Amino acid sequence: MVVMSACAAFQKGASTANEIVIGYTAIENDLGIDFAAQKKTVLDLTAEINENGGIGGAKIKLVYCPQKFTSGGAQCANEFLQDGAVAVVGYGLTNDGPMYPLLKSADVPLLGSGAMPATAAALTPDGNHFFTSAGALGMYLATGKYLIENVKPKKVGVIVGSDASATQAANNFVKVPLNKAGIDVQLAPITESNPDFTSALNTVKDADFLLSLTGCTQAAAVFKQADALGLDVKGMVNSCWGTRNIAAMGDGAIGKWGWSYNVPVDDPQYANRPDVKEFLRLAVKYGWDHNDSLGTYGLYLATVDFIKKAGGPAAKPIDVQKAIASADGVPFPLGSDQGLNCVEPPSAAVPTACNASGMLIEIQPDKSVRALTATFLSPA
């Protein structure tokens, strides 16, 4: 079986009659974040689906457009529209503002995950962008709720990256709710270009829980340095539990907490789930990192499923948009048993147009990932 090459899968230009165009966008090598593993997952899944008949006999033509944190949204939207995309899949997109109105002008829906929505500005319910996770805001809200109800720390230290969205999230979605619960919160800003975070860590050295609102590369360095300094604090690296990040932290990863919108596929309690078995089969076939690929895997398959429900090869963008908007308990691979519900519009209370749930996970002594909680958590 021949796997489609990157050049063959990511093509530009108008589609043919037997093709369905899907746009894909993600952060590419910016501020220490690079969704290369997620990009590979989408490429491999496209090849897998096309080799098995495509969508109703029509092959998927995947159009990829990379972004930086502060640029690329409008450019990518225009590329997707020019190429005739019926839907757009986004992962880790933070420069989303310029993209939405352009896609909306052609009724093209965007189904996003990763860090989306990262800021309150991304929550405008204009009816054509949907999130399969609560994004960064929901993650911070749910984490804070869990700390208040279960951990009950006296002081929480927060290492904050220089990106404006990180500062906003640290203040509005971490500090404010924890302060209301009587928990002291100390913010410690860092500069990503300076790899020595000793000063920031000393600022929060007396905290009994440590959060890192940074990119994955910096987060790994934060906890590795905290371990080297002998800071004995329970910690959490938000959504950065890929194999590479765990390896970069060394023994400092053990016992640390993370956040996932998917069940950890290597946790034995999920071994009998059909969607877990299928993911692991494909992970072996294509050499996927089990953690880095999970979110994109479910996101992309959900998008394909919505296109099928909207009419397959005959689907228009508005049809796909309506299929997503009316979703209620649609199965979401590797996600919550409640499925994907996109009926509720985005709001400040539950910052997502779809599921707002996630799961806290913990790194075990053998560096495997295990569920810290038995159920998915909601920020509501």
Secondary structure, DSSP 8 states (H G I E B T S, - for coil): -----HHHHB--S---TTEEEEEEEEE-SBTTB--HHHHHHHHHHHHHHHHTTTBTTBEEEEEEEEE-SSS-HHHHHHHHHHTT-SEEEEES----TTHHHHHHTTT--EEEETT-S-SGGGG---SSEEESS-HHHHHHHHHHHHIIIII--SEEEEEE-SSHHHHHHIIIIIIHHHHHTT-EEEEEE--TT----HHHHHHTTT-SEEEEES-HHHHHHHHHHHHHTT---EEEETT--SHHHHHHHGGGGTT-EEEESS--TTSGGGTT-HHHHHHHHHHHHHT--TTTTHHHHHHHHHHHHHHHHTTGGG--HHHHHHHHHT-SSB--TTS-TT-B---S---SSS--SS---BEEEEE-TTS-EEESSSS-B---
